[in-house]
């Protein structure tokens, strides 16, 4: 057999071996990237493998890469191509080892798909989790103290996103939300021009349509397809619990309930934003109820007099953990039922609310706002369905189903209060 054929066979065999072995990716520079273009060409990979073999098997001094660096070179070379939620074809390494979460609130989604060792893959993330959902950040910090050391790359929503920091982290992929796609096209182009793939997923903009697809996409990219499929099937089963009952309700025999949802970060003294075409708005419509804020500008506060004139049958205050405002609607991992109910009762003291049908009938509730934009948004549909159709969904237990999701797929305990009513059950 001639030397050329022998070399070719050796290259192919060693390449396969490198991909199957463990991968290391600790440095910012890509090993074997001779021309510093942030890509490993076939020629560069071949040269690296031949040099390694000549040094380690032929006894020649070729200044070759170490084995771990050579593995990194090979991993960067072998890729798969997927279609993301922006409809773009994105090419990523076959084995993704270094991830930047461009939107760190997606910790729940990434942890669910990746599993208990998810922190080993995150090399950087946005500042949103610590600044916008400190309660969830604290819960994960208790179980994973190492997240305190994850480099912060800024925030897309606050225009502090640091492209240079991302490049220095040498990620295999950066995961970004669809809701920031249009505003981030220039940043995405810059990242991709230096060889960093950007993957767009969506659990926020159109959660009812895109949650399962985004989950499966994360599973494919991270090599966790079976786990992602399992999550997707569980999600589908939970949604079917809603749709199967909803489809059995005769629309002519049921009166459409008027529902008002408010973001409770400001407390009772000031009306918070409501939701027409985002978050809770589409869920209300999907369930066949009337959203009293459907004509209110997106993410704006409703006029108090208009709300009183609409006289909603159901009022929902979306809660979270906002320690900067002690009067806000508190919910989450660290909140008690008693404190949450007291917060909710405070909203009912607003001027004119004592005359509202929802308040008179104790149909005032609170649900964690994060449920509307996370991988477990089926809980939001279940809770709303139970409040809109109390008889038909009497046996539905959304809180218990959220607990089950935590126990099955999330690496932190389900604690605190996530759903509460004005009246003790």
N, C-alpha and C positions, 0 to 999 in steps of 0.2 A: 504494500500500500504506500503511495507516495506521500511526501511530507505535507502537501497542501490538504489532501483529504484527511490525513491524520489530525492536522490542526483544526479543521472544520468540525470533525466529530468531537474532539476534546472541548472545543468552545461550546458546542451544543449541550454536551453532557454536564459540563461544569456550570453552565448558565441555569440549567434545570435544578441542579443541586443547590445553587445559591438561593433560588426562589423558594425552595422547599424548606430550607434551614431558617433558623431564627434571624430576625433582622435587627440591626442597630441603626439609629439615626440621630446621633447626638449633636452633630456639628452643623453650623449654618451653611458652610460650603458643601456642594455636592461632590463627593469623591469621584474622581475620574472625569470631571468636567474640564477638559484641558483648555477649551477656548472660552471658558467662563460665560457661556450663554444660558446657563441654568437648565440645560437640557443634556441628556446623555444620548448621543447619537449611537447608531449601530457600530460605527467605526471606533468610537471611543470605548464602547463596551468591549469590543473584540480586542483592542489594544490592551485594555486593562487585564483581561483574562489571560491573554498570551503572555504578558509581562509577569503576571502572578505565577503561571505555570513554569516559565523559564527560570524564575527565581527559586521556586519551591520544589521543582521536580528535575530541572536540568542543571541546577547548581550555578546558574548565571546570576550576576549581580546587575539587575535591571531597575533597581529602585522601585519595585512594584508596590501596589497598595497592600495593606494588611487585609487579612481575611474578612474582618467585620466591615471595613470600608468597601471591599469588593462586593460584599453582599448588598450594601446600600446602593452601590452603582447599578447592580443588576436589578434591584427592586424598582429603582427609578425608571428603568428602561421598559419593563413589561407592564402593560396597561390594559384597562378596560374602558369602554366608552358607554356612557349612560345619557339619558335625556332628563334634564332637571325640570322643576316646576315652572320655569320661565320658557320652557320649550327649547332650550339650548342643548346641544350636544357637548358633553363635558368628559374629558379623558383624564382618568386618575390612575395611580399605580394599582396593580393587581392586589397588593397588600398595603393598605393604608395604615401607617404607624404614627404619623404626626398630623394632628388636626388643630386648626384654629376655629373656635366657635365665634363667628363674627357677631353673633347675638347671644350672649351668655344665658339669657332666659331659657334658651333651648337645652339647658342642662338636663331637664326632665326627659326630653325626647332622646337625647344622646345617651343618657344613662340607661334608659329603658331598652334601647336597641343594643347597645354595646355590652351591657351587663355590669357586674360588680366592680370590675377592674377598669372602668371607663376613664378614670383619671390618668391612667398610664398613657393614654392616647392624646390627651389635651395638652398642647404646648403653649397655648395662648388663648385669650378670650376677651370679649367686650366687657365693659364696666357695668352693663345693665343689671346683672343679677344683684350685685352688692348695693347699687344705688336705687334700684326700683323695686326689688323684692328681697329685702334684707332678711326677712323671716325664712324664706327658702334657703338663702345663702347660709344662714346660721344653722339650719337643720343639716345641710350637707357638710358644713364645716365640722359639726360634731362627729360625723362618721368618717369624714375625709379631711383631716387637718391640712393635708398637703395642698388643698385648693387655694389656701391663703398665699401660696407661693407661685401660683400660675401667673405668668406675665399678662398685664392688662394692655390691650391695644387701642383703648379709647372706645368711643361710641359713635355709631353711624347716626343715631337720632340727634346727637348733640354736636355733630360736626367736629368731633375730636378723634376720629378714626385715624390711626397712625400707620400709613402704608409701609413706611420704612421699617417699623418694628415688626410687622408681619413678615416682610421679606427676610429680615434677619433671623427669624425663627425657623426658616426653611421648612414650612409645612408641606405635606403631601396634598392637602386640600383645605380650603377655608369654606365653612358652611355659613350661608347668609339667608335671611328671610326674604320671601317674595315681596313683602310689604315695603322693603327698602331697595328693591331692585332698580326701579326707575331712577331714583335719586342717586344711586351708587354706580351707574353705568361707567362713568369715567374711572372710578376707583377699581372696578372690576377689570376694565381694559388694562389698566396699569399693572395689576397683579398678574393677569394672564400673559402680559407681554414679557414678564420675567419668569415664566414657567410655573406659576402657582395656579392650579385649577380652582375655580369658584363654583360651588354647588348651591343652587337655589332650592330651598324647600319651603313648604307653607303649612303652618298650623294656625295661622292668624287671619289672613285676608279672606280666605274661603275655607274655613275649617271643616265644614260638613262635607265638602266635595274633595278636599285635598289631604286630609289627615292620613288615610290609609295609603294613598300613593306616596306621600312623603316618607311614611314609615318604611315602606318596602324599598324605597330608593336609598334611604340611610342603611338599611340592611344589606343591600347589594354592594354599596360602596365600602362598607366596613367589613364585609365578609361574614355578616351575621344574618344571612337570608332566612334561615329556619326560624330564628328567634323573632325576626321582624314579621314573618308570615304568621307566627303564633299570636303576636300582638294584634296584627291586623284582623285576624279571625275573631279574637276576643272582642275587639272594637265593633266589628260587624254584628256579632251576636248581641252585644249590648244595645246597639242602635235598632236591631230588629225587634227587641223587646218593646221599643217605643212605636215603631212603624206598624207592627202587626196589630197592636191594640188601637192605634190611631186610625188605621184603615177600617176597623170594625165599627167605628163610631159613625152614626148616620148624621151627616152635616145638616140635614133639615130639622133634625130633632134636638140639635144642640145650639145654644146661643153663643155667638162668638164673644169671648171674654176680652175686655180691654185691659192691656197690660202696660205698665210703666216701669222702666228700668233706669236707675241712676247710679253713676259712679260715685261711691260714697267717701271719697278722699277729703272732701271739704267740710264734712260734718253737717249738722242740721241748719246751721246759720246761713249757709250759702249753697244754692243749688249747684250740683255737679253736672258734668256732661251726661248726655243720654245717648242712645244708640239707635240710629235709623237703619243704616245699611252695613253696619259692621258689628262684630262681637255678638251681642245678645239679640240684635234686631232681626237678622235672618232666622234665628232659632224660633222666635215668636211667630214669624210669618209661616215657617215650615210646619208649625204645630196648629195652624189654622186659627190663631188668635189675632187680635187687632193690636198693633203697636201704636200707642197714642203719640209716639214721637216719630212716626214714619215720615212726616213732612218737615221735621226739624232738621236744620243743616247738620251734616255729618259731624260727630264729635263736638256738639255744642250743647249748652244748657237750655232746657225748656223754659218758656215763660211761665212763671208760677200761676198767673191768672188763667192762662190757656190750659194748664194741667187741671186746675180746679173745674174748669168748664167741661173738660173731657170726663171727669169723674171715673177714674179707672177702677176696675173690679179687683185688680191685683197690683200690688206695688212690690218691686224688688230693688233693694239697695245692694249693689255689687260691692263687696268688701275686700279688704286685703290688710296688710300691716303697714300703717303709716304713722310711725311713732312721732313724727314732727307735728302731727295734729291729733291731740288726745281725744277730740270729739269725733274723729273719723270713724267709719264703720270697720271695726277690727275683726278680721278672720285670719285663719292660717294655723300653722303648726304649733304656735305658742299661745293661742288664745283660748280662753275657757268659754263654755256655753253661756255662763252667767254674764260675763263681761260683754259678750257679743250681743246677747239679747238686750242688755241695758243700752248698748250703743244704738241698736235698732229702734228701741222705744223712744229714744231721743228724737229721731226723725219724725215720729208721729205727733210731736208737739208743735210742728210748724203751723203757722197761721192758716186756718181753713181746712186743715187736714182732718180734723175731727168730724167734718161733714162728708168726707169721702167714703164711698161704698167699701173700698178696700180696708180702710181703717175700722169702720163700723163692724165689719164682718171678720176682723182679725186676719185678713188675707194680705199680710205684710211679711215679707221674707227677706233673707239675705243669703247670698251665695258668693263664694270666693271668685273674684273677677278672673283670676288666672285660669279657672276651669274653662273659660270661653276660648282661650287661645293655646291650650296645651293638648297633648296627645290623648288626654282623658276627657275631652270635651263632650263625650257621650253623657257624662254625668250632668252637664248643663241641660241637655235635652231631656233627660229623665226627670230632673228636678222641676223644670218648667212644665213638663207634661203632667206631673203629679199635682202641681198647683192650679193648672188650667182645667184639668179633668180629674178632680179628686176622687170621684167614685170609680171611674174606669181604671185609674192607676193607683188604687188604694194599696195594692200589694207591692208596688214599686219602692225600692229602698236605694236611692242613688248614693247616699252616704256610705252604705255598706258596700256598694259596688266600687266606689272610689277606694275604700279600704282594701278590697280584694285586688284592685289593680296595683296598689302599692306593694302588697304582699307577693304578688306574682312577678312584677317587672321592675319595681324601683328599689334602689339599694338603701333607702332610708325608711324609718318607721312612719306610719300614719298616725299622727297625733293632733291634738288641738281641735278646732272647730272650723268646718268648711261650709256648712249649711245650717241655717237656723231660722225659726219662725218667731213671730212676735208673741205667740201663745205657747206655753209649755205643753208638750205632748205627753 
